[in-house]
Amino acid sequence: MRPSREKAGMVYRTVREIRGPLMIVEGVRGAGYNEVVEVKLADGTEIIGTVLDTYSDRAVIQVFGHTEGLSLDAAVRFTGDVLRISLSDDLIGRIFNGSFKPLDGLPEPIGKERREVFVSIINPAAREPPSEFIQTGISVIDGMNSLVRGQKLPIFSEAGLPHNVMAAQVARQSTVLGREEEFAVVFCAMGIKHEEYEFFRREFEQTGALDRSVMVLNLADDPIIERILAPRIALTITEYLAFDLDMHVLAILTDMTSYCEALRSISIAKEEVPARKGYPGYMYSDLATIYERSGKIKGKKGSVTLMPILTIPGGDITHPIPDLTGYITEGQLILSRDLELKGIYPPVNPLPSLSRLMKDGVGSGKTREDHMEVSNQLYMAYAEGVKARDLSRIIGELGLSERERRYLKFADEFERKFINQGIYENRPIEKTLEIAWDLLSLLPEDELIRISEGNIKKYHPKYRKMAV
């Protein structure tokens, strides 16, 4: 059937095939990648979609929203435009779904700025190296795996671990120290259950965190295609707040595993050749289009800091999702089931965790001059303690040397006092370093080989008491 004209753009009634949320339209001329289409169903209902791929005279369209009622006699209008959202500072305090429809009972946003959601990453030549410390109030992050403004620092978790609670705590407490500059949080959740949805809404609303946040929430029973759209909407909002309104913005994306599962489902529907574990071969570059939208731009006051959260399937760190994420991002925070079983919260294991940009964001004038040295000493002492603990399981604690027993005690106290803290406990960096020095005082002074003599004399509890 020949295309007809209604409104602006070409209308086609040549739908050849429907595969879940995908439609294949024949006889299409001049369709562009990510072009917005309107699909009119037999009952007059209209739903939105975008062009996912074109080949020969066919266009593959992904439909946003529920796909009930889709049939081969649907009319598809190609608008000639890409998907855009309205942006303004009034977005702060709002809650949206994965298609940017309000969930808070308020009207749809109206803004002077309308911006495309599928955009390219920051030009590497325009990037400015991250260098400012962000305080999360969580000691194991601030003290040993510091988050730096403009960094990408993911959390690797497993099913059943409290990554959602931790994400809410980071969103509530994060701030840039020593600056009278605006700080905002953009929180995006993908494929969450209804109880998780209620938890996030309650936490943000009751604690006041919503007053400086924008939430984009996609539920597990929402259309799967919205999980592809939700993080891009969230990051478009993030970029506007950061680079247009000069705010420092922390974007939290949970759960990137749900996003990758959606990507795999769509790839299967498109009958693409799968790569590792059935995921598409382009998943690395696709994830990069999300992760690389964070950073700092030369000449801009604002910044985008990204904290993606992903649940590792089966706890396999070599799984494609954490594996590819690790290549793109600048470190990782790894949650431990062993710590969680001990009742330690947050159960972040500092030994395999890493913040590659920590050294650029801490030290004199940023946090404190002893920060990096204390962190290195804590790593060393805790590693010795874990080694002694493993040995004690074989030969018993009585078989350990005096030094090994001392480090074993340090590891137990370190987990109980430094890693462990309350869900609503917000520790300033000074408090975190104070706890660290109290723990290091359990060790002989000649064991503190990672700390300079000047900092030992200045901050060690023994010398502080002598000064008093």
Summary of the structure (lengths in Angstrom):
residues: 468
radius of gyration: 25.3
end to end distance: 90.6
largest distance: 91.5
contacts: 1585
relative contact order: 0.12
helix: 38%
strand: 25%
